[in-house]
Amino acid sequence: DGIRDFCLSRGLGDVYKRQLYNSRRLNLPNRSDFLGITRIKGYALYSLGPYPAVYSAENGSVVAEVRRFSGKKQLEVAKSIDYMELFGGYHREYVDLEIEQQKVKGLIYVYDEKPETEVIEHGDWIKYLNEKGSSE
C-alpha cells in the first residue's frame, strides 16, 4: 500500500522527537504520523556532544520514536533524512519493531564506526539531555 514505517534517527528516533532540532528542521510532526515510542534491542547509544550516535551492541537497547510516512511525503522526507544522515557518517539498517503489541518494520540510522565515547547505558537521548540539563 505504499506505506513504510521508519524509526528515524541516528540509530534512535529520539533525535527526531518533536521538541528537538532536526525534528523541527524537517517539520516531522506535520509530515508524518506518530506511531509511538519503542525500545530497539541490539544497539547502544553514545553521545557525540550535541547529537547522539547508535552503534550495534549485542546487549544494548535504545529508545526510539517511530513515525510513519506515506505517499509523496515518504520520498521527500526520506531524501532529506538520508542526505543529512548518510553524509554524516551513518548508514541505514532495517529493524523489527513492536508498537502497542503490533509488529512493524522500521529504518534506523547507525553510526559507521564505533564511537570512542561513553555509552549512555539507559539508551534514552531525551533522558540523557535532561540529566545533563541540556536542551536544543
C-alpha positions in Angstrom: 0.0 0.0 0.0 3.0 2.3 -0.3 3.3 2.9 3.5 6.6 2.3 5.1 7.4 2.7 8.8 10.6 4.4 9.7 12.3 4.5 13.0 14.0 7.8 12.4 17.3 8.5 13.9 20.9 8.1 14.0 20.0 4.8 15.4 17.3 6.2 17.5 14.2 8.1 16.9 14.8 10.3 19.8 16.9 12.6 17.7 13.7 13.3 15.8 11.4 13.8 18.7 9.1 16.8 18.2 11.0 19.1 20.5 14.5 18.5 19.1 16.2 20.4 16.4 16.2 18.0 13.5 12.6 17.2 14.0 11.7 20.9 13.8 14.1 21.4 10.9 12.5 18.7 8.9 9.0 19.5 10.2 8.4 15.8 11.0 5.4 16.3 13.3 3.4 17.8 10.4 4.7 15.4 7.7 4.2 12.1 9.5 2.0 10.0 11.8 3.4 9.4 15.2 3.1 5.6 16.0 4.7 5.5 19.4 7.8 5.1 21.4 9.7 1.7 21.5 12.9 0.2 22.6 15.2 -1.3 19.9 17.4 -4.1 21.1 20.9 -4.8 19.7 22.1 -1.2 19.7 23.9 1.1 22.2 23.6 4.9 22.4 26.6 7.2 22.6 26.9 11.0 22.9 28.9 12.8 20.2 28.5 16.0 22.1 25.5 17.9 20.6 24.0 14.8 19.0 23.7 11.1 19.6 25.1 8.1 17.8 23.9 4.5 17.8 26.1 1.5 17.1 25.5 -2.2 17.2 25.7 -3.8 20.6 24.7 -7.3 21.4 23.3 -6.5 24.9 22.2 -2.9 24.4 19.0 -1.1 23.5 17.9 2.4 22.5 14.6 4.3 23.0 13.2 5.4 19.6 10.3 7.4 18.3 8.5 5.7 15.4 6.8 7.7 12.7 5.0 6.6 9.5 5.4 8.5 6.2 3.3 7.7 3.2 2.6 8.9 -0.3 4.7 11.8 -1.7 5.8 12.8 1.8 7.5 9.5 2.2 10.0 10.0 -0.6 10.6 13.7 0.2 11.2 13.1 3.9 13.4 10.0 3.2 15.6 12.0 0.8 16.0 14.8 3.4 16.9 12.5 6.2 19.2 10.4 4.0 21.1 13.5 2.9 21.6 14.6 6.5 22.5 11.1 7.9 24.3 9.3 5.1 26.8 12.1 4.6 27.2 12.5 8.4 28.8 9.1 8.9 25.7 6.9 9.3 24.1 4.1 7.4 20.6 2.6 7.3 19.6 -0.6 8.9 16.1 -2.2 8.8 14.8 -3.4 12.2 11.8 -5.2 13.5 9.8 -3.1 16.0 6.9 -3.6 18.3 4.5 -0.7 18.9 1.5 -1.2 21.1 1.6 -5.0 20.5 1.9 -4.5 16.7 4.9 -5.6 14.8 6.2 -3.2 12.2 9.4 -2.8 10.1 11.5 0.2 10.8 14.5 2.0 9.5 17.3 3.2 11.8 20.5 5.2 11.2 23.6 3.6 12.7 26.9 5.2 13.1 29.6 3.8 10.7 32.3 3.5 13.3 32.1 2.5 17.0 32.2 5.8 18.9 35.1 6.3 21.3 32.8 7.9 23.8 31.0 6.6 26.9 27.9 4.5 26.3 24.6 6.0 27.6 23.5 2.9 29.4 19.8 3.6 29.6 19.7 4.2 25.8 17.4 7.3 26.0 18.7 10.5 24.4 16.0 12.7 25.8 16.6 11.4 29.4 20.3 11.9 28.9 19.8 15.6 27.8 17.5 16.2 30.8 20.1 14.6 33.1 22.8 16.9 31.6 20.5 19.9 31.9 20.8 20.5 28.1 18.2 21.5 25.6 18.2 22.1 21.9 
